[in-house]
Amino acid sequence: MNVRPLDTVPIIALRALPVIRETGSMTRAAMALGVSQPAISRAIAALEDKSGVVVTRRMGGQIRLTAEGDRLAELGRREALLRQDAWEDVTALKRKKAGALRIGSIGASASTRLLPQLLGRYQSRCPEIRLAVREIPETAMAEALKTGVVDVAITLAQDDPSLEQLPLTDDHLVALMPDDRVWPERLTPQDLATLPFVMTKGGSEPLVRAWFALAGVTPDIRHEAQQITSLLALVRAGLGAAIIADLAAPEHHPGLLKVPLDPPAPREIVLARLAGGPASEALSAFWELI
């Protein structure tokens, strides 16, 4: 059997990288993992020696991950999720429970507008199934399905023959504007390029960028927001316009207006799972419910 470099790396190094990325500190990572700080340092040094790449750098008093370190941090994050899932599955079997279902969600449009009703119906029919919802960027959802991080996902339709996809609903992008003035009935890329722009860092970002690029226009990005509440606050304060998925917008948005785009930017939301793979009873029941 061939031994790969990462096979001999202390597993604590991979587990530490996501925590270091979040906290910027090996000491805090050690506290979170319940080990000593020297143990973390030695594990990181062993990882760099075995892999031949530098994974951390000290910048401004904090520890930051390199591009290679960030990629390995994702491996560590998935390893932690799979380890947690395995333990919970074993515990469920010990208690003679029926199983678990891990559901991926691309963000606000799925988590707030689609999942609650679907999960409510499913849980009423299968109360013995343990549910876990994980929000994952749309660009990483296919990999999450293929690596077993999630069993099924609410995501955007994609051209991937390895996935079986079931249409759920149609959605589209809209401009989000402060209501302190009258805006055109539809906004073009050229209209929005004249304004400061707040770029969403959620699942719609690739579609937003593609919409501008199709018109040969570059938005004047002044701010970036991961959370929808942050984005709403920035637009409401008059700090810029934004584009988000219509289903991701809150039903009530005082101080803001939703304005259609010209040209339109549709997107199809689907339920996806691996095609041709074995399906658990929990997954089969969820798929049949939809």
Secondary structure, 3 states (H helix, E strand, C coil): CCCCHHHHCCHHHHHHHHHHHHHCCHHHHHHHHCCCHHHHHHHHHHHHHHHCCCCEEEECCEEEECHHHHHHHHHHHHHHHHHHHHHHHHHHHHCCCCEEEEEEECCHHHHHHCHHHHHHHHHHHCCCEEEEEEECCHHHHHHHHHCCCCCEEEEECCCCCCEEEEEEEEEEEEEEEECCCCCCCCECHHHHHCCEEEEECCCCHHHHHHHHHHCCCCCEEEEEECCHHHHHHHHHCCCCEEEEEHHHCCCCCCCEEEEEECCCCEEEEEEEEECCCCCCHHHHHHHHHC
